[in-house]
Amino acid sequence: MKRRLAIATVLAVASAGVHHPRAQQPQTVAFTNVAVVPMDSNRVLENQTVIVTKDRITSVGPASAAKVPAGATTVDGTGKFLMPGLAEMHGHVPQPKESSQFLEDVLFLYVAAGVTTVRGMQGAPGQLEVRDRVHRGELVGPTLYLAGPGFSGGGGNAVKSVEDATARVRQQKKEGWDLLKILPGLSREVYDAIAKTAKEVDIPFAGHVPDAVGVPHALEMRQATIDHLDGYAEHLNGQTTRVDDKGIQDLVARTKAAGTYMVPTLVVWETLRGPVTLESRQAMPGLQYLPRDYVANWTKAVENRLKSPKYDPEHARIYIDNRMRIMTALYKGGVGILLGSDAPQQFNVPGFSIYPEMKRMGDAGMTTYDVLRSGTSSVGQYYKQKDAFGTIAAGQRADLILVDANPLQDVANAEKRSGVMVRGRWLPQADIQARLKEIEARSAAGPQSAD
């Protein structure tokens, strides 16, 4: 009871005078005299006016010729750059055991950092309703595309047979999930049943590559995305020794031919398997916005890994180096790359974890434009059958970030935000910061139980 009263006191103080736009509906907004980074090519359109009506961009054109509708909210973009919102293609939505307040906070953290689209990869009961509430504007959050409960070969909810796999695929399609999540441990027979049924009912499957399946077969079965570069270094025996270029190029060619996209999640895999330091992880952005028990558990996990007798820093270095070489080859080979960081996961804070991930993608040889494209227009292309978004043009979903410097010169400039628009709802940076302060206060107060 004392803990609940303490939390209530902190929240009351933090919330004083702060208006939350949870029920605010999109209106007509005009960004005037702004430099537009449309992300349809590597270019900037100077001195533009962008008009948004409801959840759509309705016009983009020279400021000198634009007519701002009467009653529109005007955002002065002088000296600023307008870019599409970013995507997190391997994110998570809180589970039912978490409180509704924590759910709202996580959804807001994504948006606060400029992430306006999230592909949720850990389905659970109640998430479809959350998706619908967000899309109706009842909650401030990114547009959600959700995987159903995972298909795993182990644990209490393991897929037990081909018949079980087939029934689950059909059930998840009927329930309205956007994709199927593949987890480790599946037999090839069960995996093939999932893939065959998914094709029949028209639902993509994505995620891990089970050991019994292997990357070449997953590509043959046209898995939509392979996340974490899962199975690539392992297929090439690259856990402890340097992989050869010929083997890498063979996998690159197979991946390109299959049309499978990569969601690399480079940073989190370095946290889990690489030669990192605890200090480097504790310096990751946004940790102050997550409950202290989350961060404490992550700290303990990294400490235990680095102290384990099984941990070999040289083998860890070789493994991560192999992954980076594979990543570079996939990019140079023309394989589709989608931005994802696996948040919330060890030291990866929703929304904020996208930026260290983009830096590592640059370290792997991707150009600044292509790094940004992986989280904007490439995601729009991936979801072109669902909606139109990822570029700045008339008819596109109005997911936008107003930044103070050109992101095409440095991806870090995407962090210099003056505000975020999600599905036509404009959130000035002052409002975002006010709510972030509340979230930080809640996180400092302690854990909250499910309600």
C-alpha positions in Angstrom: 0.0 0.0 0.0 2.8 2.4 0.9 4.5 1.7 -2.5 1.2 2.5 -4.3 0.7 5.7 -2.4 4.3 6.7 -3.2 3.7 6.1 -6.9 0.5 8.0 -6.8 2.2 11.0 -5.1 5.0 11.0 -7.7 2.5 10.8 -10.5 0.4 13.6 -9.2 3.4 15.9 -8.9 4.7 14.9 -12.3 1.4 15.3 -14.0 0.5 18.8 -12.6 -0.3 21.2 -15.4 0.5 18.6 -18.2 -2.1 17.9 -20.9 -2.0 14.5 -22.5 -3.1 14.3 -26.1 -4.5 10.8 -25.8 -8.0 11.7 -27.0 -6.9 14.4 -29.4 -7.9 13.7 -33.0 -5.8 14.6 -36.1 -6.6 18.0 -37.6 -5.3 20.0 -40.6 -1.6 20.9 -40.1 0.7 22.9 -42.3 4.5 22.7 -42.1 5.7 25.9 -43.8 9.0 27.0 -45.2 10.5 23.6 -44.4 13.2 21.5 -46.1 11.7 18.2 -47.1 13.6 14.9 -47.1 11.1 12.8 -49.1 13.1 9.6 -49.0 12.0 8.7 -52.5 15.6 9.4 -53.5 18.7 10.9 -51.9 17.6 14.5 -52.1 16.3 17.5 -50.2 13.4 19.8 -51.4 14.1 23.3 -50.1 11.4 25.8 -49.0 8.4 23.6 -49.1 5.0 23.6 -47.4 3.5 20.2 -46.5 -0.2 20.1 -45.7 -1.7 17.2 -43.7 -5.4 16.6 -43.4 -6.5 14.0 -40.8 -4.1 11.1 -41.2 -2.9 11.8 -44.8 -0.4 14.1 -46.4 -2.6 16.1 -48.9 0.0 18.3 -50.6 3.7 19.0 -50.9 4.9 22.0 -52.8 7.0 25.2 -52.9 6.1 27.5 -50.0 5.9 30.4 -52.4 2.8 28.8 -54.1 1.2 27.0 -51.3 -2.2 28.0 -49.8 -2.6 27.1 -46.2 -6.2 26.1 -45.4 -8.1 28.4 -43.1 -8.0 27.2 -39.5 -5.0 24.9 -40.0 -2.4 24.6 -37.3 0.8 26.1 -38.7 4.2 24.7 -37.8 7.1 27.0 -38.9 9.7 24.8 -40.4 12.2 27.6 -41.2 15.7 26.1 -40.9 14.4 22.7 -40.1 14.0 19.4 -42.1 10.9 17.2 -42.4 11.5 13.5 -42.8 9.3 10.4 -42.7 8.8 8.7 -39.3 11.0 5.7 -38.6 10.0 2.0 -38.2 11.0 -0.6 -35.6 10.6 -3.9 -37.5 11.4 -6.1 -34.5 9.8 -4.5 -31.5 7.6 -5.7 -28.7 4.3 -4.6 -27.1 4.0 -5.2 -23.3 2.5 -8.5 -22.2 -0.8 -8.7 -20.3 1.1 -9.1 -17.0 2.3 -5.6 -17.3 0.2 -2.6 -16.2 -1.9 -0.6 -18.6 0.1 2.4 -17.6 3.4 0.7 -18.6 1.7 -0.3 -22.0 0.8 3.4 -22.6 4.3 4.5 -21.6 6.0 2.0 -24.0 3.8 3.0 -26.9 4.6 6.7 -26.2 8.3 6.0 -26.0 8.3 4.7 -29.5 6.6 7.8 -30.8 8.7 10.2 -28.6 11.8 8.9 -30.4 10.3 9.3 -33.9 9.3 5.7 -34.3 5.8 5.8 -35.9 5.5 2.2 -37.1 6.3 -1.0 -35.1 6.1 -4.6 -36.1 5.4 -6.4 -32.9 7.1 -9.8 -32.7 5.8 -11.3 -29.5 2.0 -11.8 -29.7 -0.2 -12.2 -26.6 -3.9 -12.0 -25.7 -5.2 -8.4 -25.8 -2.7 -7.0 -28.2 -5.1 -7.0 -31.2 -7.4 -4.7 -29.1 -4.4 -2.5 -28.3 -3.6 -2.3 -32.0 -7.1 -1.2 -32.8 -7.2 1.4 -29.9 -4.0 2.9 -31.2 -5.3 3.1 -34.8 -8.6 4.7 -33.5 -6.5 7.4 -31.8 -7.5 6.3 -28.2 -3.8 5.8 -27.3 -0.8 7.7 -28.6 1.3 5.1 -30.2 2.9 3.9 -33.5 0.9 2.1 -36.2 1.2 -1.6 -35.1 1.6 -4.7 -37.3 1.5 -7.6 -34.9 2.7 -11.2 -34.9 0.6 -13.7 -33.1 1.9 -15.9 -30.3 5.1 -17.5 -31.4 5.6 -21.0 -33.0 8.2 -22.6 -30.8 9.6 -26.1 -30.5 9.9 -25.9 -26.8 8.2 -24.7 -23.6 4.7 -25.1 -22.4 3.2 -23.8 -25.6 5.3 -25.8 -28.0 3.9 -26.8 -31.4 3.4 -30.6 -30.9 2.7 -31.8 -34.5 2.1 -30.9 -38.1 -1.7 -31.0 -37.4 -1.2 -28.6 -34.4 0.9 -26.3 -36.5 -1.6 -26.2 -39.3 -4.5 -25.5 -36.9 -2.6 -22.7 -35.2 -1.7 -20.9 -38.5 -5.4 -21.0 -39.5 -6.5 -19.8 -36.1 -4.1 -16.8 -36.1 -5.2 -15.8 -39.6 -8.8 -16.0 -38.5 -8.1 -13.9 -35.3 -6.6 -11.1 -37.4 -2.8 -11.2 -36.6 -0.6 -9.6 -39.3 2.1 -12.3 -39.4 3.4 -15.5 -37.8 6.4 -15.5 -35.5 8.9 -18.3 -35.9 10.9 -19.3 -32.8 13.8 -21.8 -32.3 13.3 -25.5 -31.8 10.9 -26.4 -34.6 11.4 -29.5 -36.6 11.7 -29.2 -40.3 8.4 -31.1 -40.7 6.5 -28.7 -38.5 8.2 -25.6 -40.0 7.2 -26.8 -43.5 3.6 -27.3 -42.3 3.6 -23.7 -41.0 5.1 -22.4 -44.3 2.7 -24.3 -46.5 -0.4 -23.3 -44.5 0.7 -19.7 -44.3 0.9 -19.6 -48.0 -2.6 -21.1 -48.4 -4.2 -18.6 -46.1 -2.0 -15.7 -47.2 -0.2 -14.6 -44.0 3.6 -14.0 -43.8 5.9 -15.9 -41.4 9.1 -14.4 -40.1 11.6 -14.3 -37.3 14.2 -16.9 -36.3 15.6 -19.8 -38.3 15.3 -23.1 -36.3 18.5 -25.2 -36.2 16.7 -28.2 -37.8 15.6 -25.9 -40.7 18.7 -24.0 -41.6 19.0 -20.8 -43.6 19.0 -22.3 -47.1 15.8 -24.2 -46.5 14.1 -21.1 -44.8 15.0 -19.2 -47.9 13.6 -21.9 -50.1 10.3 -21.7 -48.2 10.3 -17.9 -48.7 10.3 -16.8 -45.1 9.4 -13.1 -45.2 12.1 -11.8 -42.9 15.0 -13.4 -41.1 15.6 -11.4 -37.9 18.9 -11.1 -36.0 20.8 -12.5 -39.1 19.7 -15.7 -37.4 21.5 -18.8 -38.6 23.9 -17.1 -41.0 27.1 -17.2 -39.1 26.1 -20.6 -37.6 25.5 -22.1 -41.1 29.0 -21.0 -42.0 30.5 -22.3 -38.7 31.4 -18.8 -37.8 30.9 -18.9 -34.0 34.6 -19.3 -33.2 36.5 -19.1 -36.6 36.5 -16.6 -39.4 34.1 -17.5 -42.2 35.2 -17.6 -45.8 34.0 -15.1 -48.4 32.8 -17.8 -50.8 30.3 -19.2 -48.2 29.0 -15.7 -47.5 28.5 -14.9 -51.1 26.5 -18.1 -51.6 24.1 -17.2 -48.8 23.8 -13.7 -50.2 22.9 -14.9 -53.6 20.3 -17.3 -52.1 18.8 -14.6 -49.9 18.6 -12.1 -52.8 16.9 -14.8 -55.0 14.4 -15.6 -52.3 13.3 -12.0 -51.8 13.7 -12.4 -48.0 14.4 -9.3 -46.1 16.9 -8.9 -43.2 16.1 -7.3 -39.9 19.7 -7.4 -38.5 19.3 -6.2 -34.8 23.0 -5.8 -34.6 23.4 -4.0 -31.3 21.3 -6.3 -29.2 23.1 -9.4 -30.5 26.4 -7.7 -29.5 24.9 -7.2 -26.0 23.9 -10.9 -25.9 26.9 -12.5 -27.6 29.6 -9.9 -28.2 32.7 -8.6 -26.4 31.0 -5.6 -24.8 31.5 -3.9 -21.5 28.8 -3.3 -19.0 29.6 0.4 -19.0 28.9 0.7 -22.8 25.5 -0.9 -22.3 24.7 1.3 -19.3 25.3 4.3 -21.6 22.6 3.3 -24.0 20.0 6.1 -24.6 16.6 6.3 -22.8 17.3 3.9 -19.9 15.9 6.5 -17.4 12.4 5.9 -19.0 12.2 2.2 -18.1 11.4 0.7 -14.6 14.5 0.2 -12.5 13.9 -3.5 -12.1 14.2 -3.9 -15.9 17.5 -2.2 -16.0 18.7 -4.1 -12.9 17.8 -7.4 -14.5 19.6 -6.5 -17.7 22.7 -5.4 -15.7 22.8 -8.7 -13.9 22.4 -10.7 -17.1 25.3 -8.9 -18.8 27.5 -9.2 -15.6 26.8 -12.9 -15.4 27.6 -13.5 -19.1 30.9 -11.6 -18.9 31.9 -13.5 -15.7 30.8 -16.9 -17.0 33.6 -19.5 -17.5 32.1 -20.2 -20.9 32.6 -16.6 -22.1 35.6 -16.3 -24.4 36.1 -12.7 -25.5 38.2 -13.7 -28.5 35.5 -16.1 -29.8 32.9 -13.3 -29.1 34.9 -10.9 -31.2 35.2 -13.4 -34.0 31.5 -14.1 -34.0 30.5 -10.4 -34.1 33.1 -9.7 -36.8 31.6 -12.5 -38.9 28.1 -11.1 -38.4 29.3 -7.7 -39.5 31.0 -9.1 -42.6 27.8 -11.0 -43.4 25.8 -7.9 -42.9 28.0 -5.9 -45.2 27.8 -8.6 -47.9 24.0 -8.8 -47.7 23.8 -5.0 -48.1 26.3 -4.9 -51.0 24.5 -7.8 -52.6 21.2 -5.9 -52.8 19.3 -7.8 -50.2 16.5 -5.8 -48.6 17.4 -4.5 -45.2 14.7 -3.3 -42.7 15.5 -1.3 -39.5 14.9 -3.1 -36.2 16.5 -3.2 -32.8 14.5 -5.7 -30.7 13.1 -3.4 -28.0 12.5 -3.6 -25.2 15.4 -6.1 -24.9 18.6 -5.9 -22.9 19.5 -2.2 -22.8 17.4 -1.4 -25.8 14.8 1.1 -24.9 11.7 1.4 -27.2 12.2 4.0 -29.9 15.6 5.2 -28.5 17.4 2.0 -29.4 16.9 2.7 -33.1 19.7 5.2 -33.1 22.6 3.0 -31.9 21.3 0.4 -34.4 21.4 2.9 -37.3 25.0 3.8 -36.3 26.1 0.1 -36.4 24.4 -0.3 -39.8 26.6 2.6 -41.0 29.6 0.8 -39.5 28.7 -2.2 -41.7 29.1 0.0 -44.8 25.6 1.2 -45.4 25.3 4.8 -46.7 23.4 7.3 -44.6 20.6 7.4 -47.1 20.3 3.6 -47.2 20.3 3.4 -43.4 17.4 5.9 -43.3 15.7 4.2 -46.2 15.7 0.9 -44.2 13.4 2.5 -41.6 11.3 4.6 -44.0 10.6 3.9 -47.7 11.8 0.3 -47.6 9.3 -0.4 -44.8 6.6 1.3 -46.8 7.5 -0.9 -49.8 7.4 -4.0 -47.6 3.9 -3.0 -46.4 2.6 -1.6 -49.6 -0.3 -4.0 -49.6 -1.4 -2.7 -46.2 -1.0 1.1 -46.5 1.0 3.9 -48.1 3.7 5.4 -45.9 7.5 5.8 -45.6 7.9 8.8 -48.0 6.7 12.4 -48.0 4.2 12.7 -50.8 0.5 13.4 -51.3 -1.6 10.4 -50.2 1.0 9.0 -47.8 0.2 8.3 -44.2 1.2 11.4 -42.2 4.0 10.0 -40.1 6.7 12.7 -39.9 9.6 13.9 -37.8 10.6 17.6 -37.8 14.4 17.8 -37.1 16.9 20.6 -36.7 19.6 19.3 -39.1 19.8 17.4 -42.3 19.5 13.6 -41.5 21.0 12.8 -44.9 24.3 14.2 -43.7 24.3 12.2 -40.4 21.7 9.8 -39.1 22.3 11.2 -35.7 20.6 14.4 -36.9 17.3 12.4 -36.8 17.6 12.6 -33.0 17.5 16.4 -33.0 13.7 16.5 -33.0 11.4 19.5 -32.8 8.4 17.3 -32.9 6.8 14.1 -34.2 3.6 13.5 -36.2 2.0 10.1 -36.0 -1.0 9.4 -38.3 -1.7 13.2 -38.6 -1.4 13.9 -34.8 1.2 16.6 -34.2 3.2 16.3 -31.0 5.5 19.3 -30.4 8.8 18.5 -28.7 7.8 20.5 -25.6 4.7 18.2 -25.1 6.8 15.1 -25.7 9.4 16.2 -23.1 6.7 16.9 -20.5 5.3 13.4 -20.9 8.8 11.9 -20.8 9.4 13.5 -17.5 6.3 11.8 -16.2 7.5 8.5 -17.5 10.9 9.0 -15.9 9.2 9.8 -12.5 7.1 6.6 -12.7 10.2 4.6 -13.5 12.0 6.0 -10.5 9.0 5.2 -8.3 9.3 1.5 -8.8 7.5 -1.4 -10.5 3.8 -1.4 -11.2 1.7 -4.5 -11.1 -0.8 -5.4 -13.8 -4.3 -3.9 -13.3 
